[in-house]
Amino acid sequence: MGQLVSDVTKVLDYKESKKDAENQRQQILAQMAQDEATKTNLIKKVLATQRAKYGATGNSGTGFSERAVLKRLRDETAEPYDEKHKNNLQKMQKITAKKTNLVKNWLSKIDKIAG
């Protein structure tokens, strides 16, 4: 009877572990969505500021050099968020639930009993 209780406990522990892993994944996804929104707003703000500076100096913003500057600003602003996004994806891949193989567990116990 003790073995049955032990096995049921392991199954329940696995379900709890699986639920915890899913909660961690959801938290990471929520953080990634929040980071993406923050990144987008920051890029918009930086680009608007730069365009305003160009407009104040009389540049139209249609020339090649202005576009290159704006692209560089956008890329520099997004870089830390892109790195964080990559790290979060790696974290999500590492999150796993510990699964117990009951058949293997039983076989090892039978082997011990059989001697």
Backbone hydrogen bonds in HBPLUS format (Angstrom, degrees):
<---DONOR---> <-ACCEPTOR-->    atom                        ^
c    i                          cat <-CA-CA->   ^        H-A-AA   ^      H-
h    n   atom  resd res      DA  || num        DHA   H-A  angle D-A-AA Bond
n    s   type  num  typ     dist DA aas  dist angle  dist       angle   num
A0005-VAL N   A0001-MET O   3.09 MM   4  6.42 161.9  2.12 152.9 157.3     1
A0006-SER N   A0002-GLY O   2.96 MM   4  6.13 155.0  2.02 141.9 149.2     2
A0007-ASP N   A0003-GLN O   2.86 MM   4  6.11 157.5  1.91 150.8 156.5     3
A0008-VAL N   A0004-LEU O   2.92 MM   4  6.13 164.3  1.94 153.8 157.9     4
A0009-THR N   A0005-VAL O   2.92 MM   4  6.05 157.3  1.97 146.8 153.5     5
A0010-LYS N   A0006-SER O   2.96 MM   4  6.25 151.0  2.05 143.9 151.8     6
A0011-VAL N   A0007-ASP O   3.00 MM   4  6.31 155.2  2.06 148.9 155.2     7
A0012-LEU N   A0008-VAL O   2.93 MM   4  6.20 162.5  1.96 152.7 157.4     8
A0013-ASP N   A0009-THR O   2.80 MM   4  5.99 154.3  1.86 148.0 155.9     9
A0014-TYR N   A0010-LYS O   2.91 MM   4  6.10 150.4  2.00 143.4 151.2    10
A0015-LYS N   A0011-VAL O   2.99 MM   4  6.33 156.0  2.05 147.5 153.8    11
A0016-GLU N   A0012-LEU O   2.97 MM   4  6.24 155.9  2.02 147.7 154.2    12
A0017-SER N   A0013-ASP O   2.81 MM   4  6.01 155.3  1.87 146.7 154.3    13
A0018-LYS N   A0014-TYR O   2.76 MM   4  5.95 154.2  1.83 150.3 157.5    14
A0019-LYS N   A0015-LYS O   2.97 MM   4  6.16 153.2  2.04 142.3 149.4    15
A0020-ASP N   A0016-GLU O   2.91 MM   4  6.16 156.2  1.96 148.3 154.7    16
A0021-ALA N   A0017-SER O   2.93 MM   4  6.15 157.2  1.99 146.7 152.7    17
A0022-GLU N   A0018-LYS O   3.01 MM   4  6.26 155.1  2.07 145.1 151.6    18
A0023-ASN N   A0019-LYS O   2.95 MM   4  6.22 154.1  2.02 146.7 154.0    19
A0024-GLN N   A0020-ASP O   2.95 MM   4  6.23 154.8  2.01 148.9 155.5    20
A0025-ARG N   A0021-ALA O   2.98 MM   4  6.26 156.2  2.04 146.2 152.8    21
A0026-GLN N   A0022-GLU O   2.93 MM   4  6.19 158.0  1.98 149.2 155.0    22
A0027-GLN N   A0023-ASN O   2.94 MM   4  6.20 153.0  2.02 146.7 153.9    23
A0028-ILE N   A0024-GLN O   2.99 MM   4  6.26 158.3  2.04 149.8 155.3    24
A0029-LEU N   A0025-ARG O   2.89 MM   4  6.16 159.8  1.93 151.7 157.5    25
A0030-ALA N   A0026-GLN O   2.90 MM   4  6.10 154.8  1.97 145.8 152.6    26
A0031-GLN N   A0027-GLN O   2.95 MM   4  6.18 156.9  2.00 146.5 152.9    27
A0032-MET N   A0028-ILE O   2.85 MM   4  6.09 152.7  1.93 147.9 156.0    28
A0033-ALA N   A0029-LEU O   2.95 MM   4  6.20 154.6  2.02 146.3 152.6    29
A0034-GLN N   A0030-ALA O   2.97 MM   4  6.21 156.2  2.03 146.5 153.1    30
A0035-ASP N   A0031-GLN O   2.84 MM   4  6.06 158.1  1.89 148.6 154.9    31
A0036-GLU N   A0032-MET O   2.91 MM   4  6.10 152.9  1.99 144.7 152.1    32
A0037-ALA N   A0033-ALA O   3.06 MM   4  6.31 155.7  2.12 145.2 151.0    33
A0038-THR N   A0034-GLN O   2.96 MM   4  6.20 160.8  1.99 150.4 155.9    34
A0039-LYS N   A0035-ASP O   2.80 MM   4  5.96 159.9  1.84 149.2 155.1    35
A0040-THR N   A0036-GLU O   2.95 MM   4  6.11 162.6  1.98 146.7 151.2    36
A0041-ASN N   A0037-ALA O   3.01 MM   4  6.22 163.9  2.03 150.2 154.2    37
A0042-LEU N   A0038-THR O   2.91 MM   4  6.08 159.6  1.95 150.9 156.8    38
A0043-ILE N   A0039-LYS O   2.89 MM   4  6.08 162.5  1.92 154.5 159.1    39
A0044-LYS N   A0040-THR O   2.98 MM   4  6.17 161.8  2.01 148.6 153.8    40
A0045-LYS N   A0041-ASN O   2.97 MM   4  6.16 154.9  2.03 145.0 152.0    41
A0046-VAL N   A0042-LEU O   2.91 MM   4  6.15 164.6  1.93 153.7 157.5    42
A0047-LEU N   A0043-ILE O   2.89 MM   4  6.02 168.0  1.91 154.7 158.3    43
A0048-ALA N   A0044-LYS O   2.89 MM   4  5.97 157.2  1.94 144.3 151.2    44
A0049-THR N   A0045-LYS O   2.96 MM   4  6.11 157.5  2.01 147.0 153.1    45
A0050-GLN N   A0046-VAL O   2.98 MM   4  6.21 160.7  2.02 148.7 153.9    46
A0051-ARG N   A0047-LEU O   2.86 MM   4  6.04 158.9  1.90 149.3 155.5    47
A0052-ALA N   A0048-ALA O   2.91 MM   4  6.06 153.4  1.99 143.8 151.3    48
A0053-LYS N   A0049-THR O   2.99 MM   4  6.30 152.5  2.07 145.4 152.8    49
A0054-TYR N   A0050-GLN O   2.94 MM   4  6.26 159.6  1.98 150.4 155.7    50
A0055-GLY N   A0051-ARG O   2.80 MM   4  6.02 158.9  1.85 149.5 155.9    51
A0056-ALA N   A0052-ALA O   2.87 MM   4  6.05 149.7  1.96 145.5 153.5    52
A0057-THR N   A0053-LYS O   3.16 MM   4  6.42 136.2  2.36 139.6 150.2    53
A0057-THR N   A0054-TYR O   3.16 MM   3  5.23 131.6  2.40  96.1 108.9    54
A0059-ASN N   A0054-TYR O   2.93 MM   5  5.14 144.1  2.06 158.9 149.7    55
A0058-GLY N   A0055-GLY O   3.15 MM   3  5.10 156.2  2.21  99.6 106.9    56
A0067-ARG N   A0063-GLY O   3.25 MM   4  6.50 161.7  2.29 148.5 153.4    57
A0068-ALA N   A0064-PHE O   2.93 MM   4  6.17 154.8  1.99 151.2 158.9    58
A0069-VAL N   A0065-SER O   2.97 MM   4  6.18 154.8  2.03 145.1 151.4    59
A0070-LEU N   A0066-GLU O   2.94 MM   4  6.20 163.4  1.97 151.9 156.3    60
A0071-LYS N   A0067-ARG O   2.87 MM   4  6.06 154.5  1.94 147.5 154.6    61
A0072-ARG N   A0068-ALA O   2.96 MM   4  6.14 158.3  2.00 145.8 151.7    62
A0073-LEU N   A0069-VAL O   2.93 MM   4  6.19 161.4  1.96 151.8 156.8    63
A0074-ARG N   A0070-LEU O   2.94 MM   4  6.11 159.2  1.98 145.4 151.2    64
A0075-ASP N   A0071-LYS O   2.88 MM   4  6.09 163.4  1.91 151.9 156.4    65
A0076-GLU N   A0072-ARG O   2.86 MM   4  6.02 163.5  1.88 154.1 158.6    66
A0077-THR N   A0073-LEU O   2.94 MM   4  6.02 155.5  2.01 146.7 153.4    67
A0078-ALA N   A0074-ARG O   3.00 MM   4  6.13 151.5  2.09 145.5 153.1    68
A0079-GLU N   A0075-ASP O   3.02 MM   4  5.99 134.0  2.24 143.2 154.0    69
A0081-TYR N   A0078-ALA O   3.09 MM   3  5.42 118.7  2.48 109.1 124.2    70
A0082-ASP N   A0078-ALA O   2.91 MM   4  6.10 152.7  1.99 159.2 168.1    71
A0083-GLU N   A0079-GLU O   3.06 MM   4  6.30 156.2  2.11 154.4 160.1    72
A0084-LYS N   A0080-PRO O   3.04 MM   4  6.25 155.1  2.10 140.8 147.7    73
A0085-HIS N   A0081-TYR O   2.86 MM   4  6.05 151.4  1.95 144.1 152.1    74
A0086-LYS N   A0082-ASP O   3.02 MM   4  6.27 155.7  2.08 144.2 150.1    75
A0087-ASN N   A0083-GLU O   2.98 MM   4  6.29 158.1  2.03 148.7 154.5    76
A0088-ASN N   A0084-LYS O   2.90 MM   4  6.13 154.9  1.96 148.3 155.1    77
A0089-LEU N   A0085-HIS O   3.02 MM   4  6.29 152.2  2.09 147.7 154.8    78
A0090-GLN N   A0086-LYS O   3.11 MM   4  6.41 152.4  2.19 145.1 152.4    79
A0091-LYS N   A0087-ASN O   2.95 MM   4  6.27 151.6  2.03 146.5 154.6    80
A0092-MET N   A0088-ASN O   2.97 MM   4  6.24 156.6  2.03 147.8 153.5    81
A0093-GLN N   A0089-LEU O   3.13 MM   4  6.40 148.0  2.23 142.8 150.8    82
A0094-LYS N   A0090-GLN O   3.23 MM   4  6.49 138.5  2.42 140.6 150.9    83
A0094-LYS N   A0091-LYS O   3.08 MM   3  5.20 129.8  2.34  97.9 111.3    84
A0105-ASN N   A0101-ASN O   3.04 MM   4  6.26 152.9  2.11 146.1 154.6    85
A0106-TRP N   A0102-LEU O   2.82 MM   4  6.06 159.1  1.86 151.4 156.2    86
A0107-LEU N   A0103-VAL O   2.90 MM   4  6.13 164.3  1.93 153.4 157.8    87
A0108-SER N   A0104-LYS O   3.02 MM   4  6.20 154.5  2.09 145.5 151.6    88
A0109-LYS N   A0105-ASN O   3.15 MM   4  6.43 151.1  2.24 143.3 151.0    89
A0110-ILE N   A0106-TRP O   2.86 MM   4  6.17 154.2  1.92 153.4 161.2    90
A0111-ASP N   A0107-LEU O   2.91 MM   4  6.10 155.9  1.97 146.3 152.8    91
A0112-LYS N   A0108-SER O   3.06 MM   4  6.30 148.1  2.17 138.1 146.3    92
A0113-ILE N   A0109-LYS O   2.98 MM   4  6.25 153.8  2.05 145.4 152.3    93
A0114-ALA N   A0110-ILE O   2.79 MM   4  5.95 164.5  1.82 154.5 159.1    94
A0115-GLY N   A0111-ASP O   2.96 MM   4  5.96 134.7  2.17 135.1 146.5    95
